[in-house]
């Protein structure tokens, strides 16, 4: 079984299209020099796959693609944005726990998919 991960976003317009076209989307904003981003990313990906499997997981490298981060007012990394039907439903930035992720995502996820 493949390890859970985030799919890299190829270009700035691709993220807008994903937000518009994907029913449930988790976007991980990070950078290559961010140690917290690199440490937290595999744990967040695994948690999302286990508990919220219908979320499509993508990653924006803010060093390579700064425009999507700027458009969504990402001022610090790591940041996780979750969209349901094109609307931002959850924003977790910098210091958050996996338990906090579970608590804040559980209700909207159930409402959307049940």
C-alpha positions as CSV (number, residue, x, y, z in Angstrom):
1,X,0.0,0.0,0.0
2,X,1.4,3.4,-1.0
3,X,2.2,5.9,1.7
4,X,-0.4,8.7,2.0
5,X,0.8,12.0,0.6
6,X,-0.3,15.2,-1.1
7,X,-0.2,15.6,-4.8
8,X,1.8,18.6,-5.9
9,X,0.0,21.4,-7.7
10,X,1.7,22.0,-11.1
11,X,0.7,25.6,-11.8
12,X,-1.2,28.5,-10.2
13,X,-4.3,28.0,-12.3
14,X,-4.5,24.4,-11.4
15,X,-5.4,25.1,-7.8
16,X,-8.3,27.4,-8.8
17,X,-9.6,24.7,-11.1
18,X,-9.3,22.0,-8.3
19,X,-11.1,24.2,-5.8
20,X,-13.9,24.8,-8.4
21,X,-14.2,21.2,-9.6
22,X,-13.4,19.0,-6.6
23,X,-16.3,18.3,-4.1
24,X,-13.9,18.0,-1.2
25,X,-10.3,19.3,-1.2
26,X,-7.5,19.6,1.3
27,X,-4.7,22.0,0.3
28,X,-1.4,21.8,2.2
29,X,0.7,25.0,1.8
30,X,4.4,24.5,2.7
31,X,7.9,25.4,1.7
32,X,11.1,23.4,1.1
33,X,13.0,25.2,3.9
34,X,10.2,24.8,6.5
35,X,11.1,22.1,9.0
36,X,7.7,22.1,10.7
37,X,6.1,21.7,7.2
38,X,8.2,18.7,6.4
39,X,7.7,17.0,9.8
40,X,4.0,17.6,10.0
41,X,3.1,16.8,6.3
42,X,3.2,13.0,6.4
43,X,1.2,12.8,9.7
44,X,-1.5,15.1,8.3
45,X,-1.6,13.2,5.0
46,X,-2.0,9.9,6.9
47,X,-4.7,11.3,9.2
48,X,-6.7,12.7,6.3
49,X,-6.4,9.4,4.4
50,X,-7.5,7.4,7.5
51,X,-10.3,9.5,8.8
52,X,-11.4,11.7,5.8
53,X,-10.7,9.5,2.8
54,X,-12.9,11.3,0.4
55,X,-10.8,14.5,0.6
56,X,-8.5,15.0,-2.4
57,X,-5.1,16.0,-1.0
58,X,-2.9,18.5,-2.9
59,X,0.2,20.5,-1.9
60,X,1.3,24.0,-2.9
61,X,5.0,24.7,-2.6
62,X,4.9,28.4,-1.7
63,X,8.5,29.0,-2.8
64,X,7.8,27.7,-6.3
65,X,4.2,29.0,-6.6
66,X,3.8,32.1,-4.4
67,X,0.7,33.4,-6.3
68,X,-1.9,30.7,-5.0
69,X,-0.7,31.3,-1.4
70,X,-1.0,35.1,-1.8
71,X,-4.4,34.8,-3.3
72,X,-5.6,32.9,-0.3
73,X,-3.8,35.1,2.2
74,X,-1.4,32.5,3.4
75,X,1.0,34.5,5.5
76,X,2.7,31.7,7.4
77,X,3.3,28.1,6.7
78,X,2.4,25.3,7.2
79,X,-1.2,25.9,6.4
80,X,-4.0,23.5,5.6
81,X,-7.1,24.8,3.9
82,X,-10.1,22.5,3.4
83,X,-12.8,23.3,0.8
84,X,-16.2,21.7,0.4
85,X,-18.1,22.5,-2.8
86,X,-15.6,25.3,-3.6
87,X,-16.0,27.0,-0.2
88,X,-13.2,27.3,2.3
89,X,-14.5,25.5,5.4
90,X,-11.4,25.0,7.5
91,X,-8.1,26.9,7.9
92,X,-5.4,25.6,10.2
93,X,-2.1,27.6,10.2
94,X,1.3,27.0,11.8
95,X,0.6,25.5,15.2
96,X,-2.1,22.9,15.1
97,X,-2.5,19.4,16.4
98,X,-3.9,16.3,14.6
99,X,-6.6,16.2,17.3
100,X,-7.5,19.7,16.5
101,X,-7.7,18.8,12.8
102,X,-10.0,15.9,13.7
103,X,-12.3,18.0,15.9
104,X,-12.7,20.8,13.4
105,X,-13.1,18.7,10.3
106,X,-15.3,15.9,11.6
107,X,-18.6,17.8,11.6
108,X,-18.4,19.5,8.2
109,X,-17.0,16.3,6.6
110,X,-20.0,14.3,8.0
111,X,-22.5,16.9,6.9
112,X,-21.1,16.9,3.4
113,X,-20.8,13.2,2.9
114,X,-23.7,11.8,4.9
